[in-house]
Amino acid sequence: MKILLLNQAFVSPNEPGHTRHFEMAQFLRARGHELVIVASDLNYQTGQRTVERTGLFAEQMIDGVRILRAYIFPALHRSYFWRIISFFSFMFSSVWTALTVKDADIIMGTTPPIFQAVSAWFVALIRRKPFLLEVRDLWPEFGVSMGVLKNPILISLARWLEKFLYARATHILVNSPAYKDYMLGKGVPENKITYIPYGTDVDMFNPDVDGSSVRNDLGLENKFVVLYAGALGQANDIDTILRAAERLNHESKIRFVLFGDGKERARLELESKRMNLTNVIFAGVCAKKEMPLVVASSDVCLAILQDVPMFRTTYPNKVFDYMAAARGTVLVIDGVVRDVIESSGGGVFVQPGNDEGLAKTILELSNDPQRVRQMGLNARAYLVKYLDRRDKLNDTLKLLESLVKA
């Protein structure tokens, strides 16, 4: 079976970001299948080129995984207008690139950005193959809730496009139970939706990884390290972390370490300097294959989003990585992922936007190493039992096989 995936934001292990589709490709390859990936030639988090390209696309082979890197206009970290232009450029280049793959059995599109899913639908239509739509976040609803998408005409068009894709997809794959509920509310038949959470690689992220080298490099010996690993964008509410850090600036043993990049990074670094924060480190980016060391260097980990109602529906991937590494999560996100953390006993919930509560929680944890350790053990045990990525990828394989046979 050959699966063709169009994913602008695909990440290889040599880049920063989430490598779920690369791991999926390796899993399928080990079982005699092939996942060919059409991706952009920019890393979504850094905005930097990932490959030298002379034509419309460049071909890579990474550990047996075939990747076709299509052109995208380099404007991901400019204004939202230019970001849309960038999305549209990939929408068209990805179609041309994908049509060079002649013998796929099923076409898989993923959203967001929603435009690339249209490309996947079109390729499936031309090739007369099943179209599997993977929904990783609910767009345009996230954009509307954040206030990024305000124009009523654009909102109406985006919602029409969302409805169009739900109707045209052969099947829809979602990674959060709340997404399934949302789609049922939109009138999508229940038998057309499959919920499979991503989980994480329990071998890659495990308690035996030694993160002391990261601590040494960053001068974090004998410090209580609070790690945030991920995008530094508008949705991520890093300003609340900075305000909490300001409240704890006098606590010499506590350090906030931020690994990641994004549109807001430059502003956030300037804001940290303006606030005279001596306990915040912007550590830059690192490849996904190095992230187990980074997570192992922490005492507790942060997952945070803006206080936006739609964000209560999401399962942030970073939380599962933290859990697998036996690190407790300080969760500043309400909703379905809060249910996971509270059911597992693997972390502490703080109300989104509450920097005072966040500072108080971190100070309490810094003085209670036994509680911190137990949260990590609880998180790991829950993750291994319910969210081992191998189990989830096996469920995904069964779904793909059923769609091809049908």
Buried (B, 14 or more C-beta within 10 A) or exposed (E): BBBBBBBBBBBBBBBBBBBBBBBBBBBBBEEEBBBBBBBBBBBBBBBBBBBEBEEBBBBBEBEEBBBBBBBBBBBBBBEEEBBBBBBBBBBBBBBBBBBEBEEBBBBBBBBBBBBBBBBBBBBBEEBEBBBBBBBBBBBBBBBBBBEEBEEEEBBEEBBEBBEBBBEBBBBBBBBBBBBBBBBEEEEBEEEBBBBBBBBBBBEBBBEEBEBEEBBEEBEBEEBBBBBBBBBBBBBBBBBBBBBBBBBBBEBEEBBBBBBBBBBBBEEBBEBBEEBEBEBBBBBEBBBBEBBBBBBBBBBBBBBBBBBBEBBBBBBBBBBBBBBBBBBBBBBBBBBBBBEBBEEBBBBBBBEBBBBEBBBBBBBEBBEEEEEBEBBBBBBBBBBBEBBBBEBBBBBBBEBBBEBBEE
